[in-house]
Amino acid sequence: MTQRRILVTAALPYANGDIHIGHLVEYIQTDIWVRFQKLRGHACRFFCADDTHGTAIMIRARQEGRSEEALIADVQQKHITDFAGFNIEFDNYGSTNSEQNRKLCYEIWEALRTADLVVEKEVTQLFDVQENTFLADRFVKGTCPKCKAPDQYGDNCDKCGSTYTPADLADPISTLSNTTPELRTASHLFVRIEDLHGFLVEWTQSGEHLQSEVANYLKGHFLGDPLRDWDISRPAPYFGFEIPDSPGNYWYVWFDAPIGYIASTLEWCEKHGEDFDQWWKNPETEVHHFIGKDITYFHTLFWPAMLKTAGFNLPEKVHIHGFLTVDGEKMSKSKGTFVKAATYLNHLDPACLRYYYASKLGPRLDDLDLNLDEFIQKVNSDLVGKVVNLASRSAKFVAKTGLSAAYPEDGGLFAHAASRSDAIAAAYEACDYNGAMREILALADRANKFWDDKKPWEVKKDGSRQAELQDICTISLNLYQQIVIYLTPVLPQLSEQTGALLNDPIVNWDQAQTPLAGTAVNKFQHMFKRIEEKQVQAMTEEAREDVAAAESEAAASQWNDSGEALEQEPMSEECTIDDFVKVDLRVARIVEANSVPEANKLLQLTLSLGGDERRNVFAGIKSAYNPEELVGRLVICCANLKPRKMRFGTSEGMVLASGPGGKDVFLLSPDEGAVPGQRVH
């Protein structure tokens, strides 16, 4: 077999959140494909990086009171730990905020400029005055201009499906500050990819690089019309790389993020003395991208246009997958099915998820459903019942004798499994992991039938049949090893354990063609545990707790409330509910307000509690409020406070206010709909 040079990437996770089980569909899928290629003996390398630039990173760092660099370094370490926990093995995991990425952005930008593909246009966007930043679509919410549904994001309505710009929303609100943004205009730089329309038609429709449904989607939705210019800059303030020939403007995150694929490769080449051009500028190198269907548009139009212009290898294949659902629905925070990678690892073996995903993933864009009941049943039945049990039952009988000196006659079982090698390999190559798992489990069924038919537990009882027992176990362990070789891309840990058990490390796909004989068998060590339903329940419960804690933290950080007020006026000692109900708080309307000339701080208020019920109250709010602006306002008053005689008259209650005093006094008011006389509970 001719060795191939293969460069593989998965989409870069954004450095603004944790890895969850939805993300893992892609990274597990890609890792399986890479491990398969390496097992086949090809020079395959897997590159990825954290996507670190953009407004969201800038705002979060500001809210957390630290630099963007500190934030992304912290998140990157968490991502690396999560991936390692699931045996996802990168050859290099970098960052888009690296000098390698900056250098390559300059190189590709210069190529776009030289090709005269860059144009400048004025763009009007919503601007958050409080946060001092232009707002991307996802940072604006408002009322859909078409169906009037409230609480919709700035690019499309999830109720009626309409698309629009954030400026089209009715009553837009910035999700960063909860304030109303204003329209502002700034110069943006665009890449004119329409000039490459002919090339993109040829590349996307060749039948070689994309799944057929993706090619048809692009043809039907985009390539039949002129391609729109791509906005690739953002004005300051923005966390990213400043454009060298356009001071004050920064490359939009979607420009430098995919260049991170190349930068991660360059970083690896520098570490290992590799020739970078052999990986990105040699037509014999295959570039394979694995992505979700939500970022199809960019990776199949803009990205090939950039690579073509700058003289880099075009993707040999863009492998696109669907989304994850759990029990037939979108991942749900309230149901505990929005599970972080770290939360999963607190309860379950990563091999279980790797196998389950493999059993569901096909070569098309279909969504993958994680049915939790089926997950338990499939792992326990397939991996424990059909695969690992072959080893555990056989190894104990030959731990002292080892395998038979010559491989016994097995009725063609080993030869049949060896003959399925090419079909299983073809399924892996095509990302038809579901097909590969079916083939492999069919071999496991044949092996288990052999074991059950031979009844070695009965053979063992007859001292004269010990050679026969050794032969039965030799055949079973060889069939088991073949199965594990074929499962090695999916279950690398089980592969290592099997190599240790049989004193034959699994390092090459073709090991499935030659049986072992005459070798020692080590004592069987535990390989796999059955999943218990209570483990899955504990995982989903922790996921719910994770979400509740995150939402509480997010709510606090969104408003950036300081603890200064609480420090200046600490909490009173604890009271009981009986103490509290003694205080009768009522909604009241101020029907008259007058200054008290003899007092520097007091206003005289007449409060209506509804009907003919009135209260005369003196309130120390003169420095903060003018009497005339208070008339008609609803306030909260303590209506059963014992009257207090003052030299200006008798005060028959108290209005509630917060603040340290002086001009910083803030009357408490009920929400809309409250009426005088209602009790505050």
Buried (B, 14 or more C-beta within 10 A) or exposed (E): EEEBBBBBBBBBBBBBBBBBBBBBBBBBBBBBBBBBBBBBBBBBBBBBBBBBBBBBBBBBBBBEEEEBBEBBBEBBEBBBEBBEBBBBBBBBBBBBBBEBBBBBBBBBBEBBEEBEBBEEEEBEBBBBEEBEBBBBBEBBBBBBBBEEEEEBBBBBBEBEEBEBBBBBBEEBBBBBBEEBBEEEEBEBBBBBBBBBBEBBBEBBBEEEBBBEEBBEBBEEEBBEEEBEBBBBBBBBBBBBBBBEEBEEBBBBBBBBBBBBBBBBBBBBBEEEEBEBEBBBEEEEBBBBBBBBBEBBBBBBBBBBBBBBBBEBBEBBBBBBBBBBBBBEEBBBBEBBBBBBBBBBBEBBBBBBBBBBBBBBBBBBBBBBBBBBEBBBEBBBEBBBBBBBBBBBBBBBBBBEBBBBEEBBEBEEBBEBBBEBBEEBBEBBBBBBBBBBBEBBBEBBEBBBEBBEEBEBEEBBEEEEBEEBBBBBBBBBBBBBBBBBBBBBBBBBBBBBBBBEBBEEEBBBBBBBBEBBBEBEBEEBEEBBBBBEEEBBEBBBEBBBEBBEEBEEEEEEBBEEEEEEEEEEEEEEEEEEEEEEEEEEBBBBBBBBBEEBEEBEBBBBBBBBBBEEEBBBBBBBBBEBBEBEEBEEBBBBBBBEBEEEEEEEEEBBBBBBBEBEEEEEBEBBEBEEEBEBBBEBE
